[in-house]
Amino acid sequence: MKQLLRMIFLRLLRNLHNQWMVSAHSKWQFVLFILCVYGADVVYCNARYSIPEEMPEGSFVGNIAKDLGIEISRLISGKARVVTKGGRQYVDLRRDKGTLVVKERIDREELCKQMTPCSFSFDLIVENPIQLHRVTIEVYDINDNAPLFPKENVNLNITENAVLGARFPLDSAIDTDVGLNGIQSYKLHPTDNFKLEVHSQTDGNKYIEMVLQRELDREERGEIQLVLVATDGGSPQKSGTVKIYVTVLDANDNAPVCKQSVFKTEVRENAPAGTVIGTISAADADEGVNGHVSYSFAVASKEASELFGMSSDTGEIRLLNNLDYESQNRFQLNINARDKGGLSDTCKIVIDVIDENDNSPTIQLMSFSNTLPENSPVGTTIAVINLEDADSGKNGLVQCSINKNIPFKIESSLAEYYTLVTDDMLDRESLAEYNVTILVSDQGSPPRHANKTLNLKVSDVNDNPPKFEFEEYKTFVSENNFPGLTILTVKANDADWGPNAQLTYFLKDEDMRGAPLSSLVSVDSLTGSIHAVKSFDFEQLKSFAFNVTARDGGSPPMSSEVTITINIQDQNDNAPQVLYPVQTGASVVAEIVPRAAEVGYLVTKVVAVDVDSGQNAWLSYKLQKATDRALFEVGLQNGEIRTVRQVTDKDAVKQKLTVVVEDNGHPSRSAVVSINVAVADSFPEVLSEFTDFTNGKQYDENLTFYLVLALAAVSFLFITCVVVIISVKIYRWRQSRFLYQSNLPVIPYYPSHYADTGVTGTLPHGYNYEVCMTTDSRKSDCKFSTLGGKNVLVVDPSFTETIQCSMKDTHFVEDPESAEMVRSLVLKTSGVFLFFILVFFKKGC
């Protein structure tokens, strides 16, 4: 289809050329022919104009915008420009007017020499999108050159006996103009003895001969002077002259005769200088000097004279310079064979130049975009390439390809034009730059190659979200930190480039246990550093988790999240708290130790807790002070106070112990508790000794009132104990709980044959605690309690308040030990009752 269109196009051009030649008398004529072909991505149009040579600079050639239907704004925005193929640029484009104008002087003879028609071509390229238009300018000739003979004077020697009709070849004039402006006629003056004959050759050139039409007589006239005038057909006409001087010689009656009228030979384009192309031979029947033939070029152009040389004696034609098939592939030379007598014959030699593959293909970029977005669709045009090879035949056929393993391909669009397009999706993060090498080779033997490398950069598109270095961040922070502490730094990376890779960090708006997250931590938007907003307290908040978002600066932006878990580490910021014995400023607490107590007798147990965790909550107990250090010791881990030796009568009744409870933190914290111990076998003995601990307050003298009060209290206590015993017998399967009016901690009792499970920390064993107290025990001056079945007495000398006893969290089980404990309680209650009666009767007496 392309070949058919091309043939139609050439035929139309020939018809137009014939019309131009008919109208050549006008000053100049504008002719336009347009042929357009539409490709997948590029529009190709061919436009043709005709102008005369020698037009001044700035002369109007044609309105290309109007002829091609292109808006002026499109020419400007598309950066329309004229692109030539390595030669001179004769025509320029005025974008603001859409016209083509002459840029520099055009000399048809310099451009095309004798070739007709004479034309030159260039490409008009418009970008975004790419449009390619081929413009051909045909330059027709004007009569600006006069005919010119090779020599100003010609000398001929002719014998007087030259026969009528003898021919004498003359050098033709040369006129670089063509057509009607070329040489049209020759005239010879005078024509008494000679006439002029003009012959046309197959190549369009003419050669002239002077023919003898009247016999010569040397004695009558020894020299003849003639003038030869060559006239062209231009308007106005121009002419050139040469003077011919004829010397009449004595007779030489045989002229040389060429063996062939036409000699033909071939020579390769790459033949070196000095190569013998052919030999011309002629014979002369005369003998001696008149039979010696010399050879010379009769008619030869300037180019032929520079390329070929001839031996006048042998007739050998040699190559003087290198041939160029692309400039001229055939030469026709006229050879003059002349003897010494002036007789001559004319023949010609036709030299055909055989083409060699001596020209490499040329690559010219008509359009190229060196930056391409990575999201460009498949088939996007990157470059339009023009390939040419000055050789002919197979030597001029080219093949085009590109390097492998790249996402591009080369496509043929029109003759000698190729387009480089994308063949796959691009990814800047995988490869941001490509070097595309265009490889071109012809089909000569051996083939010649050419290549050109294009550097293509892939511009970034925001197609990658930020990615954190870790899927989850976990860290530890000690409590009591200072606000503003940098906890950790999160780091995200974005595979994109430039603004698309600039990241900002921020927290999501969420609540953390009823408080906004921003009240706990903050994040630096640029560095990703996470800071503590306030000081953390392990006892209130042990750990928390939240999300940090990283967002890039693309449009639209992309983001990702990561989870941050912060674990708060405990510090030793809480001192131990003593739960038992309870310390009050207005009461005296005493643990009773019988004098018959054996070694290891359990006096009491110090119970303490620490709200810290881990080793900060590991408690140890030490005996700091004691009335008699040799009598008591305290368990380092359990806080149990036991006797070290046997109690004797020499030991003081009043013993005061100071126990230090210390945790295992660094630095450690501690608490101190004071314990009063009474070494006695009977309650009156204890009472008499501990009255010294009071402030010396005297009782009222109304002894009857105290006696009645004491009896009522003891009676109430006795009745209560009886009720408890009956309740245990009836409801032994149920559990009862002592009712408090104070906030003292509850310490359960575990029977000795039960295993202590689920107990941790510093309380490895369970104990039963029975607490007796007065109303509003926080202010009570009298308390009774038992620990592990041992007696504890709290005495208030004032006896101003009624004693109340309640029980809480006491577990009763039916076993011998429990029954024994109940019996002991009844006996002790009876003893106390009798003791009070004796005391008050004694006071009354």
HELIX and SHEET records of a PDB file:
HELIX    1   1 LYS A    2  VAL A   22  1                                  21    
HELIX    2   2 ILE A   64  LEU A   68  1                                   5    
HELIX    3   3 ILE A   72  SER A   77  1                                   6    
HELIX    4   4 ARG A  108  CYS A  112  1                                   5    
HELIX    5   5 GLY A  179  ASN A  181  5                                   3    
HELIX    6   6 GLY A  288  GLY A  291  5                                   4    
HELIX    7   7 LYS A  302  LEU A  307  1                                   6    
HELIX    8   8 GLY A  393  GLY A  396  5                                   4    
HELIX    9   9 GLY A  498  ALA A  501  5                                   4    
HELIX   10  10 LEU A  517  SER A  519  5                                   3    
HELIX   11  11 GLY A  614  ALA A  617  5                                   4    
HELIX   12  12 PHE A  683  PHE A  690  1                                   8    
HELIX   13  13 THR A  691  PHE A  693  5                                   3    
HELIX   14  14 LEU A  703  ILE A  730  1                                  28    
HELIX   15  15 SER A  777  LYS A  779  5                                   3    
HELIX   16  16 PRO A  816  GLY A  844  1                                  29    
SHEET    1   A 5 PHE A  33  TYR A  38  0                                        
SHEET    2   A 5 VAL A  43  PRO A  52 -1                                        
SHEET    3   A 5 GLN A 131  TYR A 140  1                                        
SHEET    4   A 5 CYS A 118  VAL A 126 -1                                        
SHEET    5   A 5 ARG A  81  VAL A  83 -1                                        
SHEET    1   B 3 PHE A  60  GLY A  62  0                                        
SHEET    2   B 3 THR A  99  VAL A 102 -1                                        
SHEET    3   B 3 VAL A  91  ARG A  94 -1                                        
SHEET    1   C 4 ASN A 153  THR A 159  0                                        
SHEET    2   C 4 SER A 239  LEU A 249  1                                        
SHEET    3   C 4 GLU A 223  ASP A 232 -1                                        
SHEET    4   C 4 ILE A 183  HIS A 189 -1                                        
SHEET    1   D 3 ARG A 167  LEU A 170  0                                        
SHEET    2   D 3 LYS A 206  LEU A 212 -1                                        
SHEET    3   D 3 PHE A 194  SER A 200 -1                                        
SHEET    1   E 2 VAL A 257  CYS A 258  0                                        
SHEET    2   E 2 ALA A 282  ALA A 283 -1                                        
SHEET    1   F 4 VAL A 262  ARG A 268  0                                        
SHEET    2   F 4 SER A 344  ILE A 354  1                                        
SHEET    3   F 4 ARG A 330  ASP A 339 -1                                        
SHEET    4   F 4 VAL A 293  VAL A 299 -1                                        
SHEET    1   G 3 VAL A 276  THR A 279  0                                        
SHEET    2   G 3 GLU A 316  LEU A 319 -1                                        
SHEET    3   G 3 PHE A 308  MET A 310 -1                                        
SHEET    1   H 4 THR A 362  PHE A 368  0                                        
SHEET    2   H 4 THR A 381  GLU A 388 -1                                        
SHEET    3   H 4 TYR A 417  THR A 422 -1                                        
SHEET    4   H 4 PHE A 408  LEU A 414 -1                                        
SHEET    1   I 4 THR A 371  PRO A 373  0                                        
SHEET    2   I 4 HIS A 449  SER A 459  1                                        
SHEET    3   I 4 GLU A 433  ASP A 442 -1                                        
SHEET    4   I 4 VAL A 398  ILE A 402 -1                                        
SHEET    1   J 2 LYS A 467  PHE A 468  0                                        
SHEET    2   J 2 ALA A 492  ASN A 493 -1                                        
SHEET    1   K 4 GLU A 472  SER A 478  0                                        
SHEET    2   K 4 SER A 559  GLN A 569  1                                        
SHEET    3   K 4 SER A 543  ARG A 551 -1                                        
SHEET    4   K 4 THR A 504  LEU A 507 -1                                        
SHEET    1   L 3 THR A 486  THR A 489  0                                        
SHEET    2   L 3 SER A 529  ALA A 532 -1                                        
SHEET    3   L 3 VAL A 521  VAL A 523 -1                                        
SHEET    1   M 2 ASP A 511  MET A 512  0                                        
SHEET    2   M 2 ALA A 515  PRO A 516 -1                                        
SHEET    1   N 2 GLN A 577  TYR A 580  0                                        
SHEET    2   N 2 VAL A 607  VAL A 609 -1                                        
SHEET    1   O 8 LEU A 619  ALA A 626  0                                        
SHEET    2   O 8 LYS A 654  ASP A 663 -1                                        
SHEET    3   O 8 SER A 670  VAL A 679 -1                                        
SHEET    4   O 8 VAL A 588  VAL A 593  1                                        
SHEET    5   O 8 LYS A 790  VAL A 795 -1                                        
SHEET    6   O 8 LYS A 783  LEU A 787 -1                                        
SHEET    7   O 8 TYR A 769  THR A 774 -1                                        
SHEET    8   O 8 ILE A 803  CYS A 805 -1                                        
SHEET    1   P 3 LEU A 602  LYS A 605  0                                        
SHEET    2   P 3 GLU A 640  THR A 643 -1                                        
SHEET    3   P 3 PHE A 632  VAL A 634 -1                                        
END                                                                             
